[in-house]
């Protein structure tokens, strides 16, 4: 930023006219470098290296102690407590303890996780409870993060936490839309990313890549209609190493290549010669 811009900002900040600012500028009593001895002026040279201290955040011991405390006061719901490789507290709970545990983490004086950053899920079909619910919490008071995990299946609903966190409204709707997890007590549980007539839940592992229906605009009806998916081309198998040599027996060789091969073919030498 140039000196002219700085002088202009200074005049606007202190409402000084041009003449008054000129007197202030020429006043030697207000000149820092003239009114202070050189020994009091600390200058940092570019050759000096900045001192970098190792980061002490987050405090792993405090997080581990707090996790043990949560497991001790809520043994009915907390099944396991551990620290992730990113130094975040991870609490594994029973599905019936979603509201009590999240409520304690929000209101407890030593926690104050008042921000629910996101709600997501993971589909693992090989498990008896295939869906893993993940709640990511943030404490502005202690600058800490916490991840609460639970589980459910296709038919078992879980309690909604919209009464605790307003941000859970759209998050639970997204999990319902993508995975089909039903949240009991949600004020408006409907699809949020797909259309209202959409069939299935796209993020499930057993959901087909083509889906169940497709949409198109019908000129006769003057509206968008849903129809069963029609694949115009059959699925083909490609070998990624050499896909152009997959069907060599069914490919005709061009005539110019045949003629060039015949011209370059060496003549046979008879045995009599």
N, C-alpha and C positions, 0 to 999 in steps of 0.2 A: 504494500500500500504506500503510495507516494506521500511526501510531506504536505503537499497542498490538500490532499483529502483528509489527512489527520488534523490539520489546522481548521478545516471546515467543520469536521465533526466536533472538535473541541469548542468552537464558537457556538454551535447549535446546542451542545450539552449544557454549557454554562450561560447561554443567552448573552454573549459578549458581542458588542459591536466591533467593527473592524479596527477602529482607533484604539479602543480599550484592549483588544487582543494584541495590537502592536506594542502598546505600553507594557502589557504583561510579558510579552516575549522579550523585550529589551531590558526588563528589570533584572539586574544582576542578583538581587536578593533571592529571586525565585529560581535561579539557575542552579540545578542540583550539583553539577560538577564544579561550579565556581564557589558555591557556599559550603561545600564539604571538602575536607582535605583528601588528597589522593589515596591515603592509606585506608580511608573509610569506604572507598568505592571498590566493590568486588566485581571483577570482570571475569567471565568464563570464556576461555579461548576454545576454538574449535578443535585444537589438538588434545584437549583434556577429554578423557573418556568418562562417560556417565557411569556411575556406580549402580549396578543392577543387583538387587537383592533377590534371593530365591522366594518364590511365592509360597505363602503359608495358607492359602485359601484353596479349598475348604479344609477345615480342621477335621481330619479323619477320625481322631480319637473322640471328639465331641459327637460326631455323627454316629459312631459305633455305640457310644454310651447312650445316646438318645434312642437308638433303635432297640437296645436291650431294655430300656425303660418302657417303651411302647409295648414290647412283648410281655413285660411283667404286669402292666396294669390292664392289658386286654388279652389275657391268655385264651379266652373263649374264641376269639376271631383270628388272632395273629398266628400263622403257621410257621413262618420263617422270616428272618431279618438278615440282610447281607448288604455289602457294599459292592457296587459295580466297578468295572475297570476305569470308569470316568469319575470315580469318587462321588457317586450319588447314592443316597440311602434308598434301598429297595425293600419294601414290605410286602410279603405275600400273605393274603388273608382269605378267609372263607367267604363265599358269596353273600351269606347273611350278615356279614360285618362291614359291608361297603359303607353304609350310612353312618354307623357308630364310629368307625375308624376315621373316616374322612371328617366327620364332625369334630372328633377330638383333635385331629391335626390342625383343623382350622381355628378352634377356640382355645386351645391350650396356650398358656402364657409362654412356655418354652418352645413352642413350635410356630404358631401363627402363620400357617400355610394358607393364606387367604386368597390366593390366586390359583384357579384351576386352569392350567395352560392349554391342555388338550386331553381328549379321550380318544383312544384308538383300540384296535383289537388285532389279534393274530389268529388265523385259522390253521389248526394242526389236526387233520382228520384222524390220525393214528391214535389220538388220545381219547379216553372215554368222554371227557369234557373238552370238546374240540376247540372252543373259543377261549382265548386268553384276553381278558380285559385289562387295559393299562390306563391308569390315571396319573398324569404328570402335574405335580404341585410345585408352587414357588412361594417362598417366604421372603417378602421384602424387608421385614424387620431384621432377619438374621442372614439375609443374602444366601439362602440355601435352597436346594432342590430335593424333592422326594418323589419316588415312583411307587405307586401302590398297584399291585397286580392281584387279579382274582380270575375266576374261571366260570364257565357255564356251557350249556349245550344248546341245541336248536329249540328245545321245548321248554326249558326252564327259564322263566323270567328273572331278572335282577331288579333291585330297587333303584329308582331314579334319584339322582343327587341334585336335581334342579332347585330343590328347596334350600340347599346349602350354597350352591354356586350357580349364578345366573348364566355363566358361560357354558354350563353343561347342556343347555337346551339344544343348540345346534350340534354339539359334539355327539350327543346320544342319538339324535336323528340321523347323523351321518353313519354311525355304527349300525343302526337299525337298517338303513338303506343298503349299505355295502355288505353286511354280514348276516342280517336277520336276527340280531339279538334284541329281544323284547325288554323294554324298560318299564316296569310297573310304576304307575304314578306320574308318568310324564304328561304334562298338560297338552301337548300337541305332537304326538309321535306319528309323523308321516314322512314320506320320502323327501329328500332335500337335494340330491344330486341327479337322480334319474327322473324319468317322467312318471306321472301318476299311474299310467297303464303298464308300466314295466313289470316283467315277470322275472322272478328270481333275485338273487343277490350277487352282484358281479365279483366281489372279492373272495367268495368261497372257492376253495380249491376244486370242487366238483362242478363249477359253473362252466359250461362250454364256451370256447373262444368266440364262436359265432353268435351266441345268445339263442334265445328261443323265438323271438319275433324281430321283424324289421319294419321300418316305416317308409312310406312314400306318399307323395301328393297325388290324389286322384282328381283329375280334371272334371270328371262327371259329377262327383259328389262335392267338389270344391272344398276339400278338407284333407287332412293327413289321416291315412288309414294304416292299421296294423295288419301285417300278414305273417304267416310262418316263413322262416328263413329258407330261401332257395339258393343253394350254392351253385353258381354258374359253372364252376370248374371243379372237378374232383381233386381231392387232396393228393399231392404227389410227393414221393419220397426223393430227396436229393442227397447225394453224397457230396459233402463239402470239399473233399480232397480233389476230385476230378469230376465235376457234374456234367461236363460236356462228353464224357466217355461212358455215360450210364447206359445208353442204348446204341452201341456202335453197329449192331447187325441190322438196324432198321434205318440207317442213314445212307443215302445214295451219294456216291463220290462225284463231284462236278466233273464235266467232260474235259475241261482244260487241265485239270490235275492228272486225269488219266493219260491225256496226250503227252504231257510233259514227262510223266513217268516212263512212257514207252520210248521216247526219244533218248532219255538218259540211261536206258537199260543197256548194259554191255553185251557185245556180241559173243556167242558161244564159240569156243575154239574146238575144232574137231580133233579127235585123237590121232588121225592119220598124219596131220601136220606136226 
